[in-house]
Amino acid sequence: MTHRFQCRVYYEDTDLAGIVYYANYLKFIERARSEWVRELGVDQVRLKAEHGLVFAVRRVEADYLAPARFDDLLTVETDVAQVTPARLILDQRVLRAGAVLFTAGVTVVALGAAGRPVRLPAEFRQSLQTD
């Protein structure tokens, strides 16, 4: 089940060379993950308020393959690679017109109110299980 999120490259996203500044790809994939979680029906504000639980990125392994430029329409694809009780590993890609520009393996964990790792909510894990 691939989630797709579209975003436009704005002038503020680019560097002096006119290409997307490398760190902005992390913003693009973060936005895509947030929209994906929302579409799964998870209210992150309520999760924090009621359970003191938040999601945090623990690890990112990124590969920059080709540059995006001002006004490009990008698609961020997100796929679940692995779900365990304590972490979620996602494969994310940024594409322009079907061409892959950036890939990332992202490990997400849950943190409790004390800021320490906790198990991912069971309902969340179940919603991610692939057949």
C-alpha positions in Angstrom: 0.0 0.0 0.0 2.0 3.0 -1.3 1.0 6.4 0.0 1.5 9.3 -2.4 1.8 13.0 -1.4 2.4 15.8 -3.9 4.3 19.0 -3.2 5.7 21.9 -5.3 9.2 23.2 -5.1 9.2 26.8 -4.0 12.0 29.4 -4.4 12.6 29.1 -0.6 13.4 25.4 -1.1 16.3 26.1 -3.4 20.0 27.0 -2.9 22.2 29.4 -4.8 22.6 26.9 -7.6 18.8 26.9 -8.1 18.3 23.3 -7.0 16.6 21.9 -3.9 18.8 22.3 -0.9 19.6 18.8 0.4 18.0 19.2 3.8 14.7 20.2 2.3 14.1 16.6 1.0 13.8 15.7 4.7 11.0 18.2 5.1 9.2 16.8 2.0 9.3 13.3 3.3 8.3 14.5 6.8 5.2 16.2 5.4 4.4 13.0 3.5 4.6 10.9 6.6 2.4 13.3 8.5 -0.3 13.2 5.9 0.0 9.4 5.6 -0.5 9.0 9.4 -3.5 11.4 9.3 -5.0 9.3 6.4 -4.6 6.2 8.6 -6.9 7.9 11.1 -4.3 8.6 13.7 -4.8 12.0 15.5 -1.3 12.8 16.7 -2.4 15.8 18.8 -4.9 13.6 20.6 -2.3 10.8 21.0 0.0 13.2 22.7 -2.7 14.8 24.9 -4.3 11.6 26.0 -1.3 9.2 26.2 1.8 11.5 26.2 2.9 9.6 23.1 4.7 11.1 20.1 6.4 9.7 17.0 10.1 10.5 16.4 12.6 9.7 13.7 15.4 7.6 15.0 17.4 7.0 11.8 17.4 8.2 8.2 19.6 6.8 5.5 19.3 9.0 2.4 20.4 8.8 -1.2 20.4 11.8 -3.4 20.1 10.7 -7.0 19.2 13.8 -9.1 18.3 17.4 -8.4 14.8 18.9 -8.1 14.5 22.5 -9.2 12.2 25.5 -8.6 8.6 24.9 -9.6 8.9 21.1 -10.0 5.9 19.1 -8.9 7.2 16.3 -6.8 5.5 13.1 -5.6 6.6 11.6 -2.3 5.9 7.8 -2.1 5.9 6.1 1.3 5.9 2.3 1.8 6.0 0.3 5.0 9.2 -1.9 5.0 9.0 -3.4 8.5 6.8 -3.1 11.6 7.9 -4.3 15.0 6.4 -3.6 18.4 8.9 -0.8 19.0 9.7 0.6 15.6 8.4 1.3 12.1 10.8 1.3 9.1 9.6 3.1 6.0 10.9 3.4 2.4 10.3 6.8 1.0 11.0 8.2 -2.5 10.8 11.6 -4.0 9.9 11.6 -7.7 9.5 14.1 -10.5 7.4 12.8 -13.5 8.1 9.2 -12.5 11.9 9.7 -12.2 13.3 8.9 -8.7 15.3 11.9 -7.3 15.8 10.9 -3.7 15.3 7.8 -1.6 15.3 7.3 2.2 15.0 4.5 4.7 13.4 6.0 7.8 13.1 4.4 11.2 10.3 5.8 13.4 9.8 5.1 17.1 7.3 6.2 19.7 8.3 8.2 22.7 6.4 8.4 25.9 5.7 11.5 28.1 9.2 11.1 29.7 10.8 11.2 26.3 11.9 7.6 26.4 11.1 4.9 23.8 7.9 3.0 24.2 6.0 0.4 22.1 4.1 1.6 19.1 0.4 1.7 19.8 -1.1 -1.7 19.0 -3.9 -0.3 16.9 -1.4 1.7 14.9 0.8 -1.4 14.3 -2.3 -3.4 13.2 -3.3 -0.7 10.7 0.1 -1.1 9.1 0.1 -4.9 8.7 0.3 -5.9 5.0 -1.3 -9.1 3.8 
